[in-house]
Amino acid sequence: MTDPMADNACARMEFLLQADHDNELDVAATAELAAHLAQCPHCRAAQAELAALSRGLRELPRPTASDRLRASILAAAPLAPRIAPRKWGSRLVPVGAGLALAASVALVAFVPRGPNLEAEVVSSHIRALQPGHLTDVVSTDQHTVKPWFNGRLAYAPPVKDLAAKGFPLVGGRLDYVDGRPVAVLTYRHALHEIDLYVWPAATATAPAKEATRDGFNTVTWIQDAMAAWAVSDLERSELENFAKLWRAEP
């Protein structure tokens, strides 16, 4: 006989899985979901199935605007100043401009939108803070952590030792961001954990950017064609210092 309480819990988790996939969970709900997944193989399987479905949809051929549509947009835009305006509400809008805008909206609809990486990375960090989820390989030695990723990823993540500067390496793990496996390096400062997500980037370099989400600070940058996201509940200035030290370390 099935446990009705367990069934009710799993039914709620199915709803939370959908919301988590859309990056719509707050901190409390994310922690609740992570705790449930740690002890429920059924919901873990449902999470994996949802991730596989999402990856499959992203791999479908993407439609593009036809040459005819592009030509229509280019042809309509220059005509806007020469066409008499039409009154919409309290504003005067040129008819040609309206047509060009509508065509532009149609064109934008063909452009794929990626997930909110900031929300996804922060949610991943929150889940990792649950007991037993922070690291797959536990070591303070960069020469132990770096080769652990061999054969597990299609790239070699840079691993740096910042222990002498107050940010000792704790270990590393595999995680999933944007539907693909990525390397996560875990550092510690006082009682705070810092997750550094690293994966190949399309560009060689980009300056650091800071943000705050759900009470966690993030710093992201691109260096040597590797994107890096640092996430922690550290004070922003301390996390920025960590990112500065990491970038300066050879």
PyMOL commands that set and color helices and strands:
alter all, ss='L'
color gray80, all
select helices_A, chain A and resi 4-21+27-39+41-58+67-82+95-108+117-128+142-148+163-165+236-248
alter helices_A, ss='H'
color red, helices_A
select strands_A, chain A and resi 85-88+91-94+137-138+169-177+180-189+192-200+206-213+216-223+226-232
alter strands_A, ss='S'
color yellow, strands_A
deselect
rebuild
show_as cartoon
